[in-house]
Amino acid sequence: WPLCIGANITLFLCSPPVSCCEPQVIQSPKSLVTGEGKISTMSCSFTSAYQNFYWYQQLPGQGLTYLLTASSKENVTVLRFIGERLDDGKRSSLHIADSQLGDSGSYLCAVSAQ
């Protein structure tokens, strides 16, 4: 796990390996270092049609925690986490407002394909 020093926050995005030619979930950036109080933004895209994007957080030494669902119809805000649907419905962004040291960890997205 990353070591956070001072006011820096390290956020990692994870995506599972996929085989060729199947629909893929792609997350970016691979890692993100930010400061306390800043807005942190990460993105997820899917190569095929979807119904919802699901965002999860995994803090060091803990299991996955569900954060929110960004549907094809609306953006969602849960506490400091904002799930946004982008473009043609194949991309989503997760924004963390007022980033805190306790936000350091891995962030994952998943989709429910149509």
Rosetta blueprint (number, residue, H / E / L):
1 W L
2 P L
3 L L
4 C L
5 I L
6 G L
7 A L
8 N E
9 I E
10 T E
11 L E
12 F E
13 L E
14 C L
15 S L
16 P L
17 P L
18 V L
19 S L
20 C L
21 C L
22 E L
23 P L
24 Q L
25 V E
26 I E
27 Q E
28 S E
29 P L
30 K L
31 S E
32 L E
33 V E
34 T E
35 G E
36 E L
37 G L
38 K L
39 I L
40 S E
41 T E
42 M E
43 S E
44 C E
45 S E
46 F E
47 T L
48 S L
49 A L
50 Y E
51 Q E
52 N E
53 F E
54 Y E
55 W E
56 Y E
57 Q E
58 Q E
59 L L
60 P L
61 G L
62 Q L
63 G L
64 L E
65 T E
66 Y E
67 L E
68 L E
69 T E
70 A E
71 S E
72 S L
73 K L
74 E L
75 N L
76 V E
77 T E
78 V E
79 L L
80 R L
81 F E
82 I E
83 G E
84 E E
85 R E
86 L E
87 D L
88 D L
89 G L
90 K L
91 R E
92 S E
93 S E
94 L E
95 H E
96 I E
97 A L
98 D L
99 S L
100 Q L
101 L H
102 G H
103 D H
104 S L
105 G E
106 S E
107 Y E
108 L E
109 C E
110 A E
111 V E
112 S E
113 A E
114 Q L
